[in-house]
Amino acid sequence: MNKRTFFVALALVLALARCSSTRPPAAGEATPPPVTDVAEAGTPGTEAPDAEAPGAEPLPEPDEAPVLAAPEDWFLLDPDTDGFDGARVERTYQTLLHDRAPARPVVVAVIDGGVDTAHVDLRNVLWVNEDEVPGNGLDDDGNGYVDDVHGWNFIGGPDGENVQYDTYEVTRLYAELSRRFADADPEQLPPSERAAFARYQDIEAAYRRRVEEAEQNYRGIASFLGAFSEASRRLREHFGKDDITFDDLMAIDDSEEALVQARDIYLFLLQMGATEDDLVQAEEHLRVDLQYRLNPDFDPRPIVGDDYDDLSERFYGNNDVTGPDAEHGTHVAGIIAAERDNGVGIDGIAPVQVMILRAVPDGDERDKDVANAIRYAADNGAHIINMSFGKAYSPQKEAVDAAVRYADARGVLMVHAAGNDAANVDSTANYPMKTYLDGGAAAHWLTVGAVSWEPPPEFVASFSNFGAASVDLFAPGVDIYSTLPGSTYGARNGTSMAAPVVSGVAALLMAYFPDLTATQVKDILLRSVTAYPDREVVRPGSDRLVPFGSLSATGGVVNAYRAVELAQTLSGRGD
């Protein structure tokens, strides 16, 4: 690899290392989602709502001064009163809801990789199955799940062991189809097998691209990490201190070749806004990619102990809803529901209860587990399901479709992250999705893209998926500060963070306006967006400027203040 190609690849890896995946990563949200160019697995066939939803309020472009960093709670703020284009949550509480209390309990199911149930900001907001006696080893409520006090873990075994790593769906498809076609002679295949063989060829090509990219990036990041460590050692030795400043680097004499080389390596990382820890995490992510996620011989499913091919099987797993790595799910849960006004940590968006459903490993979630998690949520009282995960293939989509239909018929609002591939999901699949294989679509479904706190043209998160038909609205998803395991906190990026902002605002409406149906809440969220139809932004995955209104059905960003105003009008509770 030449020097320029290497640095471009490294820049990409590090950039991705600061974007969350839509599934829990191995070493936290700072690890990168896979670099992928997989064959299209399907094309959503949705009909787009009107480009400007009724009631949306176009705003003039603000004359914004450059800002170098945002406050930790920027995603809750209001551009008119606080100067940051957040979801306007705090202003809503301080004005429209200042003399009101929630009118009913609302349950938000978080389908994810697990949640830290002991977190100081979450332990008091967990959904509790009141019909279950904790720890007695019995299914007291007869719902098929033993001791499901806070939810259920569909990727755990009856002995308490848990799946942490799993393969990507493309890896599983490659492994399955290889058993049928790896040694096949295409000329000898019967006509009935040719379509499946053509799919095998597509899957094999996509899989091999993923492996080649991972191997190349792993070699590159490992090489740069070694070079950086040596550069750092040399600079610390030269300056006689551990903390090297920009001024120190600029003072290096250009005639000192070894120091200049060390300086350039150090400066490159600084200019990327990255740290040595980012390098270590990126290297670890790629190592795990090759060892587990892209390894066709790796299969952790025996841990679960189910009959994996039986899509009707529902009662398997265990009640460990935290699991081995709860970072992603804990962060998501905090955005929605971290205990408000307790003087600790952060304030979540809504005073609600979190039902925890563990179905997403470090790798791609499996359709059977997603379907069963959706059904569990619908059967056990969830009003909203947050799904901050996604993948490019869905081989058992019929099972997921059936579960989505089941929840949809029961008035459960499903909120899904659009994905972090900087792709147009009108033409590139990101599963699960609201459209069904046999036609039609879920009525109570929202797909959410991510925006940042930065002014135009960098307003849209560089990693966010988009789609005029398939993405409904955008929400803050960059530098989102929330709960992390061990009663800690940190900022993460991703549509994984944008989706729970919308789930939180939806839950807020349901809690304060108990007569609203899921249909009405969805309609309010779409009608109340802050619309920026003509704002020029960089389209993710390119350097092109496009109107923000072309990237989603509403052309807008979730607005809690306007949503509550509309809810007041609709419910007759306006002042």
N, C-alpha and C positions, 0 to 999 in steps of 0.2 A: 504494500500500500504506500503510495507516495505521501509526502508530508502534508500536502494540502488536503488530500482525501482523508487522511487520518484525522486531522483537526476538525474537518467538517463532520465526520462520523462521531468523533468525541463530543463535539458541540451538540449534536442531535441526542446522543445518549444522555448527556448531562441535562439538556433541556427536558427530555422525557423524564429524567430522574426527579424533576420537581413538579411533574403532573401526576395526579393520582390516577391509578387505574380504576376501572369500574368493578374491581374485585379486590379483596384484601391482599396486599403484597407481602412478601416474606419478611422484610425488615422495616415495614412501616410505609406510610403514604408517600414518602420521598422516593421510593423505588419506582423504576419506570415501567409503564405498560409496554407490551411487546411491540417492536417495530415490525409492521406487517403490511403486506400487500397481497392478501389472500384473495382467491377467486370469489366472486360474488355468490353468496349462498341463497339469495332470494331477493326480490325487490318488493318493498312495501307498496301496496296498491291503494293507499289512502286517498280520500278526497280532501283537499285542503279547505278549511274554513275561509271566510273572507279574509283578505290580507290585512284589513284593519277591522278588528272585532268591534261590534257595537259598544259604545261607551268608552272605548279606549281614548286616552287623552294625549294627542301629540303635544310635545313640549318643544319650545325653541332651544336651539343649541346653546349651552352655557358657555360663557367666556371664562374657561377654566385655566387657572395658573398651574404650572407643572408641580407635581407632588412626588416626592421621592419614596414615601412609604405611607401606608394607610394605618389608622388605628385598629386595634385588635377587633373591635366590634363594628367595623365599617359596614358589614353586610346587613346590620340592623338599622343603619342610619338613613337620613333623608337628605337629598341634595339641596333642598331649599333651606333647611334649618341647620344642617351639619356639614354640607359641602361634599358629601360622599353619596354616590348613587347606589345606595343599599335598598333593602326591601321596605324601609319606612316603618319598621316594627316599633321602635322605641317611641317615635312620635305618636303612633297609634295608641299605645298604652297611656302616654302622658296626656292625651287629649280625649279622643273618642271613647276610650275605655277607662278613664281615670276613676270613675265612681261606680264601676260595675265589677261584678265577679262572674266567673264562669258559671253557666247555667246547667251544665251536665258534664259527666266524665266522658272523655273521648280517648279511644285506644288507637294508637298508631303501631302497626306491626312493622318491624325493621327486619327485612330478609337480608342477611349479610353474613359476615364471618364470625359473629359473636359479639357480645357486649360485656364490658366489665361491670358485673352486677354490684360490686363493692365500691364503685366510684362514689366519692362524697357528693358529687353533683348529680348523680343518677340513681342512687340506691332508694331514694324516696319517691321516684317517679316511675318505677317499674310496675307493669301490669302484674296483678296477683290473681291467680286462679283460685278464687275463694272456695270452690267446691273440692279442691285437692288438699289432702293432708300432707304437708311436706315430710319427705323422708321415710314414709312408712312402707314403701315398696309396693303400694297398691294403686290401682287406677280407680280412685275414689269416685270420680265424676263419670266414669264409664265412657270417656271419649276416645279410648284406645291408646292413651299415652300415660305412662306411669310417672307420678310425681312431676307433672308438667306445671310447676308453680309459676314460672315466668315465661314459658314458651316451650320450644322444643328444638332439638338438634338432630337434623336429618342426615348429618354426615359424621355420626358417631356410632360406636358399636355397643352391643348390650353389656359388654364387660367394662364399659367406661372409656375405652380407647377412642381416640378421635382422628379423623382425617385432617391433616394440615396441608400437605401438598397434594396436588392432583395434576393431571395432564391438561393441555389445551384440547378443546373439542377437535381441532384439526388433527392433533396427534392421535386421538382416539379413532377418528374416522380413517386415518391413514393405516393404523394398526389393523383395524377390522377389514378394510378393503384389500390390504396387502395379503392377508391370509387367503383371499379368494383369487386375486389377480396378479400377484407379484411374478409368478412364473407362467402366466397365461400367454398363449399365442393368439393375438387378436384375429388372425386369419381363421383360426379354428373355433372361435367363439360362436355359439348359436345367436341368431338375431335377438332373442330375448335377453341376452346378457350384454349386448353392446352398449346400451345406455348406461348400465352400471359400470362397465369398463371405462367409458368416457369420463364418468364422474371420478372414478379412481385416478385416472390420469390428471384431472384437475386438482384433486386433493393432494396427490403426490407432489405435484409441482408447487402447490402452495406450502405444503409442509417442508419441502426441501429448501424453499426460499427462506422460511423462518429459521431453519437450522443454520443455513449459511450465514444469514445476517447475525444470528446470535453468536456463532463461532467467531466471525470477523470482529464484531463489536467487543466480544470478551477479550480477544487477543489485544485489540487496540486499547481498551480501558486498562487492562492489566499492565501493558507496556507504559502507558502514560502515568499510571499510578506509581510504577517503579521510578520513572523519570522525575515525577514530582517529589517523591520522597527524597530522592538524591538531591534535587534542587533545593528543597527545604533545608536539608542537612547542611548543604554547602553555604546557604545564605545565613543560617543561624550561626554557623561557625565564623563566617566573615564578620557579622555584625556583633557577635558576642551576646545575643539575646534571642528569645523565642518569638517575640511578637515583631514581625517584620511589617513596616508601614509602606504605603505607597511612596512617600518621600524618600524612604530608605532605598527603594528600588530605583527611583529616578536619579539618585546620587551615585549610582554605580558607574565607574569609568568605562566607556565603550571599548577601551583597549584591553580590558580584562575579559578575554573571550569566554572562559569557563563561567565567570559570574554573569556575563551578559546572557549566556544560554540559560542559566538558572533563573535569571530575572524574567526572561521571556516566557518560560514555562509557568512561573509563578503569576505573572501578569495575565496570561491567558485564562487561568482559572479565576482570577479576580474579576476579569472582564465578563466572564460567564456568570458571575454572581454565585459561583459554586465554592464548595469547600472540599478539603481532603476527605471529610466524612461522606460527602456526596459521591466521591469517587469510589470509596469503599462500598457504599450501598449499591451503586450501579454495578460494580463488579460482582457483588453477591447476588444481585438479581439475575444477572446473566449466567452465573454459575448454576443457580437453581433452575433457570430455564433449561439448560443443557442436561442437568442431572435428573430433573423431574418432569417439568412441563412439556418438554419436547422429546422425552424418552418414550418410545412406543412400547418398551418392555416394562415400564413402570405402571403398576396397577394397584392403587391403595384400596379399591372397593371391597375386597374381602374383609377389611376392618369393620365395615358397616354390617355385613352379614345378611343382607337382603337378597332376594332373587331379583337381580338387577334388571333382567329382561321383562319382568312382570310389572308393567306400568300401572296396573290396578292396585298393586300393593301399597299400602299407606302407613302401616303401623310398624315402623322400624326406627332405629336411632336410639338416642338417650336424652336425658334432661340436662346435660351440661351445655348451657347456652352461652357460656363464655368461650370455651375452647382454648386451643393452644396459642392463638394470635388474634386478639380481639381489638386490634388497633383501629382498623377501618370502621367496624360496626360501632365502636365506642364513640368515635368522632362523629359519625352520622347521627347517632342517638342524641348526642349533646346539642347539635345544631337544632334539632326538633324540640327537645324537651328538658335540657339541663334545668335544674330547679331554679326558679326565679326568686330574686330578692332574699336569698339566704346568706348573703355576705361572703359567698365563696365562689371563686372561679368565674364562671360566665353565667349569663342568663340565656336559656333556650328561648325559642320563639313562642311556644305555646304551653299552657299548663295542662299537660296531657299525660297519659300512661303509655309506656313503651312495652310492647309485646316483642320478645326476642325470638327470632326464628333463624337458626344457624343452618345455612344451606350452601354457602359460598366458600370454597376452599382457596388456598393459594394456587391458582390455576383456574380453569373454567368450571363454573357450576354445571351440574348435570340437570337435564330437563326434568327427570323424574322427581328430583329433590325440590326444584323450584315449584313444580306443579303441586306437590304435597304441602309445601310451605304456604302457598296461596290458599289452598283448601283449609288448612289448619286455621289461618287467620280469619277466613270468612266464617268458619264454624264456631269460633271461640270469641266472637264479638269485636273484631277489629273494624274500625270505621275507615281507616286509611292504611294502605300498604305502601311502604317506601322500598323501592328496588334500585339500589345504587350498584348495579352490576350489568354486564352485558357481554356478548360474544358474537362471532361472525357466522356460526353454524348452529342449527337447532335440529338434530336428527329425530328427536321425539317431540316435535312441535305440536303434534296432535294432542299430546297429554297436557302440555302447557295451555294450549287453546281451550281445552275442556275446563281446566281449572280457572282460567281467566273468565270464561263464560259463567262459571259457577259463582265467582265473586261478583262479577258484574251484575248478575241477576239479583243479587242480594244487596245491591246498592253500596258496594265497597269501592272507594276511590283509590285507583292504583296510580302511583307516581313513579316514573322510570327515568333514570339518567340517560341522556342522549348518547353518551360515549365520548371517548377521548382520543379519537383517531384523526381529528381534523378533517372529517369526511362528510360528504353529503349523504345523509341517510335516506333521502328520497330514492337513491339509486344504489346504495350499499347497505346491506342488511346489518342491523344491530339488534340481536334478540335478548329478551323477549320483546314483542311488539304488539300493538293493539289490533293489527289486522289478522284475520283468521285464514287458515289454509283454504277453507271452502267458501271464502268470501265474507264480507261484512267486517265489522270492527267493534271492539269494546266501546261502550258509551261512556264509561267512567274511567277514563285513562288520560294521563297527561305525560308528555315527553318533554324533558327539560334540558336546555343547553346552558352554558356557563358564560357569564360576563365577569370582567375584572373591575377593580376600582380605578383603573387608569382611564384618562380621557380619550376621546377619539384621536387617532384612528385605532388605538390599541384597546378599545373598549371591550371587544369580544375576546374571550380567552383563546389563546393561540391553539390550544389542543382541542377545543370543543367541536363536536359534531354539530351539524346544522341541517336544515331541510325545510323548505317552504311549505311542504305538505306534512312532513313527519314529525317535526319539532313544533310543539305548541307555543312555548314561551321560554324565555331565558330567566336566569336568577343568578345572584352572586355565587361564584365558584372558584375564586382565586384568593389566596391568603386568608382562608377561613379559619378562624381560631375557635377551637372547640376541645372537648374532653378527650383524653387519651388514657390508656390503662394505668393503674397505679395512682389514681387521683391526681394525674398530671394533665397538662394542656399543651396544645401546639397548633400551628397553622398548617393546613394542607390545601391542595389544589385538586380540582376535578369536577366534572359534572356529577360525580359522586357526592360532592358537597352542595351543588346547586339543587339537586332533587330534594334533599331534606329541607332546604329553605322553603320550597313550594309546599312540601308536606306539612311543614310547621305552620305556614300561613293558612292552609286548608283546615288544619286542626284548630287553629285559633277561631276561624269562622264557625266551625261546628260546636266548639265549646261555648261560645258566647251567644250563638243564635241557634238554639237546639231544634228549631222547627225546619231548618234548611235541610233539604235532601242532598245527596251526593251530586245529583244532576245540577241542582241550583248552585252548589259550591263551585263545581267546575265552571259553570257558566259565569259566575261572578269573577273567578280568577282570570278568565280569559278576557272579559269585558273591562276589567279594572287595570290592566297592565299600563305601565307608562310606555307609550308608543313613541318610537323614534324611527318613523318610516324612512326618512331621508338622511339620517345620520350616516356619514361615510365611515366605514370601518374596514379593517383588513380582514379579508375572508380567511378563516383558518385553513392552513395547508397551502397558502399562496401568499404572494405579495400584492394581490389585486385589492383595490378599494371597491367596495360594493355597498349599496344601501343596507343598513341594518334590517330594514323591513323585509328584505328578500331572504333572510336566513331562518325565518320561522313563520308559522301561520298567523300569529298576531303582530309580529314585528315589535314586540314589547317585552318589558321586564316586570316581574311580579311586583305588585304594589299593595302592601297590607293596608295602608291608610285608605286608599280608594276602595279596596275590597270591603272593608268594614263599613264605609259610607254606603256602598251599594247594598250590603247586607241589612243595614239599618232601614233603608228605604223599602227593601223587599219584605222585611219582617214587620214593618210598621213600628219600629222602635227608634226611629230617628228623633233627635231632640228638636 
